[in-house]
Amino acid sequence: MPKPKKQIRKRRIGIFGGTFSPIHYGHLICAEKVRQDLDLDTVEFVVSANPPNKTFGVLDAEDRYDMVVAATEDNPFFNASRIDIEHGGSGYSLLTVEAIKEKYAGDELFYLTSAEYLDPEHRWYLPQWVGAKELFKICTFVVFPRDRQDMAQLKEWASLIKGARIVVLDAPSPPISSTLIRDLVVEGKSIWYTTPWVVQQMIFKKGHYRTADSPAPVTSPVAPECIKRLAIYESQFDPIHYGNLLFAEWVRQEYGHDRVLFVPSASPPNNRAVKASAEARHRMVVAATAENPFFDSSRIALDRNTVSYALLSVEDVHRQYGAHVELDLIISSKFLSPSNQWYLPTWMGAEELFKKVRFLVFPEDMADVEKIRALAKKIPEAKIEVVSAPTLPVTSQEISEHVRTGRSIRYMTPWVVQQTITKQDLYRRKTGKKS
């Protein structure tokens, strides 16, 4: 009997169209998650030439395309596409998908987009797109939530769109946006940790988004002996990630800190079972902060050889920098909850600590900012400010789990941190796969 023909697996191609003005970590994190969850072979980042839903001034398509190339070229599964630019005219999705279909004849196509288009009240409701019925035949739509949209609601909306194959994926679009980045550039502020370094450099050297009135960004820090205001960010950093770095940079600019001091906890009182050793976590913090002239790493908690109480670190910092230096302590909102075992007023030496620092609180959940502010008011003896800042959907727990299960951690933490994790074989079971 003749042998049955071996079936050849169709390639699975993701299509991620957008203005990308500029591309940022939100785009990259979502695309990488979708790629892994749906086992895509390639994600095509299609730069819109003339997006029909963007009528305001948009940076020239060639400049936006160059930034996408720079941001994606080091990922073997990502590709920057000129398809929309080359066919000109309005960047309707149907034209894009038909062109991709021709390039990848016979392969499966997946169109990545924000779930806002599932809302029947949205101006650009998916069934009303140009050529929607034809689109539904050609590709599967992969939608991800925006602004903490409810997954159950999104799935219900998806079920109402007849003839469409729609996958609602839990890959939240973070509160960071291209608009935010453009605004920061106009204001002369840093855009560190919002988009890859290569994209930042292209924006800087070509003067993208700046106006005649935009102030020049401050790039030189004051000398250590001239420091007057300093933020202390003491945490496990197990490992440090872009969410930590973005928040610290935002705080530094908003509150005018001369430095942000990153202090890895040696033996954190709220978690004696940290996954990586103190020295390994310190190495990752050093590597992650080295290129930022306003960030410093510190060994004060490691070299003390005691439990890493915040008061002890604050006293060490005052001894090092002088009692005149104003100190802010960056902490998580979880410590403002009375139900938390490590409720702020119960910290070791809390009464003395409250006299020495102001607390800058980052919300664990941005949707609960007002609730967190209400909790802060219940601790009147402490100076507390809840900081509403852009965030990235990254956690240390997620990174360690990705490493353990052999998933990619691209765009979640700096490349040097990824290399430390690999070299020191951190977070990985001995029988697991390397990421």
BELMOTA-V428641 format. One record per backbone hydrogen bond with DSSP energy under -1.0 kcal/mol. NH is the residue of the N-H (numbers start at 1). CO is the residue of the C=O. Records with the same first field share a line. If there is no record, write none. Layout:
NH: CO + CO
//
This chain:
13: 108
14: 42
15: 110
16: 44
18: 46
25: 194
28: 24
29: 25
30: 26
31: 27
32: 28
33: 29
34: 30
35: 31
36: 32
37: 33
38: 34
40: 35
41: 12
42: 12
43: 77
44: 14
45: 79
46: 16
47: 81
48: 18
54: 51
64: 60
65: 61
66: 62
67: 63
68: 64
69: 65
70: 66
71: 67
72: 68
73: 69
75: 72
78: 75
79: 43
81: 45
86: 82
87: 83
88: 84
91: 50
92: 90
96: 92
97: 93
98: 94
99: 95
100: 96
101: 97
102: 98
103: 99
104: 100
107: 104
108: 11
110: 13
111: 140
112: 15
113: 142
115: 144
117: 114
118: 115
119: 116
122: 119
125: 122
126: 117
128: 125
129: 126
132: 129
135: 131
136: 132
138: 134
139: 135
140: 109
141: 165
142: 111
143: 167
144: 113
154: 150
155: 151
156: 152
157: 153
158: 154
159: 155
161: 158
162: 160
164: 161
167: 141
169: 143
171: 169
173: 145
181: 177
182: 178
183: 179
184: 180
185: 181
186: 182
187: 183
188: 185
189: 184
194: 191
200: 196
201: 197
202: 198
203: 199
204: 200
205: 201
206: 202
208: 203
210: 207
214: 211
226: 223
227: 224
230: 326
231: 259
232: 328
233: 261
235: 263
242: 412
245: 241
246: 242
247: 243
248: 244
249: 245
250: 246
251: 247
252: 248
253: 249
254: 250
255: 251
257: 252
258: 229
260: 294
261: 231
262: 296
263: 233
265: 235
271: 268
281: 277
282: 278
283: 279
284: 280
285: 281
286: 282
287: 283
288: 284
289: 285
290: 286
292: 289
295: 292
296: 260
298: 262
303: 299
308: 267
309: 307
313: 309
314: 310
315: 311
316: 312
317: 313
318: 314
319: 315
320: 316
321: 317
322: 318
325: 322
326: 228
328: 230
329: 358
330: 232
331: 360
333: 362
335: 332
336: 333
337: 334
340: 337
343: 340
344: 335
346: 343
347: 344
350: 347
353: 349
354: 350
356: 353
357: 353
358: 327
359: 383
360: 329
361: 385
362: 331
368: 365
369: 366
372: 368
373: 369
374: 370
375: 371
376: 372
377: 373
378: 375
379: 376
382: 379
385: 359
387: 361
394: 392
399: 395
400: 396
401: 397
402: 398
403: 399
404: 400
405: 401
406: 403
407: 402
412: 409
418: 414
419: 415
420: 416
421: 417
422: 418
423: 419
424: 420
426: 421
432: 429
//
